Amino acid sequence: EAMKMIMSLRSGVAGKIHHTLGPGSIVAAGDLLATLDLADPSKVQMVKPFTGAFTLSKDGENAEAKKVLGSLPTPTVNEMISSMLCGYCASPKLTEVSGVGIVQQIFKGHEVGAAEDRPMEAALDTTGMLLGVFLENERFFASLVGGDETQTIQKFPGTPAELLSKILAHNVLSESLNIVSSLLRSLTSHFTIEGAISALPQSLVTHLKEFCTLPEGGGYGQVKSLAQQLLTQMNKPLSMRRDDLRNTFLNTTRKDLATLANSYDSERRMYFGLDLISSFFSDADASIRSKAAEVYILRTYRGFHIEDLEVVDTKDVVDGTPAACLHLMWTFSPPGVQEKALKGYAIILPDMSACESLAKSWTLPSAPEITEVHILVAKVDNMLRKNSGESAEALSGAIGKTSTMVTSVASKLDAKKCVTVNVLLAHEEHVPSYLHFQKSTGWKEIPEYRNMRSTLPFLIELPQIQSEFTLSPLEHGRIFALDFGVTKDKKTEVMFARGATHIAMGLDTFQSAILSDLLTSCDFIERAMLHPTLVNKHPAAQIFLHSLPPIPGTTERDFKYLQVLFGSAVQQLVAESGPRILKLRISKIEVKVWVATSPLTALRLVAEASMGWEAMAFQESLDALTGSPVSFKNVDSAEVCSSLEMLRPHLETQRSSKRAVARRAGSTYIY
């Protein structure tokens, strides 16, 4: 064994050796063993530390690629992806952008609250066209799976020239499957919250049905599964689903609203979202409005402990607030908090004109403290159906009126020791806008939280991130946020991809569910990389997922088992998508889950690139009032670290630091 470890190192010049480690020392890769003082240093070329600014060679290429891609008209982008599915390369100017990255250009501007607000129908038509191209290229090869793979020439019914074109396309099947999977996952993420897309074009439905007939083998299994999921989700158009929900409200008693609010269609893998519920705030039936408001609150606070949700109908509140058509009060506690109960209050206004009336006359309920207030505007003019310029101006005007109203009632809010005001603006025939105001900001609107659900910033722990980073929003949705963060000292840049899910996972589905969510997160990061803010920038990317439903049947004894399952999901992701993870510079993955102990226990699962993607598990200790994590205990070592330490790489060594530098430069070289 010793012979395998003894190596002769010969020096071509004279000098003196100084050993830094003695015999018997335990060493790791990258450790310094000895130094050599040369008798005549001029005889050799010396390595000197570099100082000053070093511009990466890819900076200009990446910036140019993003600029070119962003300037291309939609038909050109569609044609480019179609050509890639047929086996051709993209433009030489786009060599730094993958096919999946170009795919995300299709959905850029379709995300909720996007400034461009492109019609989703265009993305659906494009998706249908590209799926058709894929099927045309792969239909023949899919038919050979199962034993006839070697009979390509004998079985092909067309001409040699036609076969050559099919082989050219099939030769890039791996990349084509990545492109198609990204297309289908992007649509699935829009469908997860019911009401985001009204209906699928018939041509797209036809293609999806054909995808469902593809064989499991030959590499087609994943796209087949995604197509089946989309078809199951979209078994009814939005109008029918809205009618179904209204009938459900009519036939559900108040005592059963909590069950309705926590319902989830496991077959269709979706739930009716807050956007759809808010469309009933202006219903002609008062009982529908009331039930919709209660379900809205119950769904907003899923994962929280909520009780005593009641309609406020006392004379002083009703008469003292003529602008309102409904008042609600409830008691709640953040996830994992048992002792301290907070008060919440919601008021529904019929339209924007009621905001001015509310500013003049508003009598709040008699509770001494109201921590969170929700102002729900049931109907706002159809401003977002105009052209993009008018749309932005109209939305800005509505936000301005809302901000003025909140500022004017600041003294009333302060008297109730209110901390947060959340405003929903329900637009006709369009998804609503969500606005956030906090006392800590002087009751000014927080643009970084715009269009997030009211509890999302807390659930994805954005306040903790903001304590160390200055955030610039890249893309915000109802249950996810992509932000570009720069540390206060401006030395570190990170893209944060953070999201929450209310879809329950069991131990049997944990690994597959996490892997699916991580792949979707990669799609989001890929799309965010096209944002103008990131031109000439190479931030590391960090993923954070918060799963709210407790994992059934789990106890403290399952901490390490969950750690193993999480590690397996991450390792599978790295094995299947290693080049993509490297290109996106993903440096850290965190998943927060709740173990079904009594009280519930928050468990944070962490894997970092600098540590070889080794999975770690941390048991969280929560603030007794806010429910925010304050410390983390390593399940393996019992070592405790703070929230600030969790934001930084764990156990960073000289080697892992160098790995991070290499990764940011787009390299795997470790020196």
SULBELSUL-V984075 format. One record per run of one state. SS is the DSSP state (a for helix, b for strand, c for the rest). FROM is the first residue (numbers start at 1). LEN is the number of residues. Records with the same first field share a line. If there is no record, write none. Layout:
SS: FROM-LEN, FROM-LEN
This chain:
c: 1-1, 6-9, 20-14, 39-2, 44-14, 72-2, 86-6, 95-4, 108-12, 145-7, 156-4, 171-2, 192-1, 195-7, 212-9, 234-4, 252-2, 262-3, 266-4, 273-1, 279-7, 301-4, 312-3, 321-3, 334-8, 350-3, 361-11, 381-2, 386-2, 409-1, 416-4, 428-5, 442-2, 446-1, 450-6, 460-2, 467-2, 477-3, 488-5, 502-8, 529-3, 535-5, 548-3, 552-4, 585-1, 596-5, 612-3, 623-6, 635-5, 647-7, 665-7
a: 2-4, 41-3, 58-14, 74-12, 92-3, 99-9, 120-25, 152-4, 160-11, 173-19, 202-10, 221-13, 238-14, 254-8, 274-5, 286-15, 315-6, 353-8, 383-3, 388-21, 410-6, 439-3, 447-3, 456-4, 462-5, 510-19, 532-3, 556-29, 609-3, 643-4, 654-11
b: 15-5, 34-5, 193-2, 265-1, 270-3, 305-7, 324-10, 342-8, 372-9, 420-8, 433-6, 444-2, 469-8, 480-8, 493-9, 540-8, 551-1, 586-10, 601-8, 615-8, 629-6, 640-3
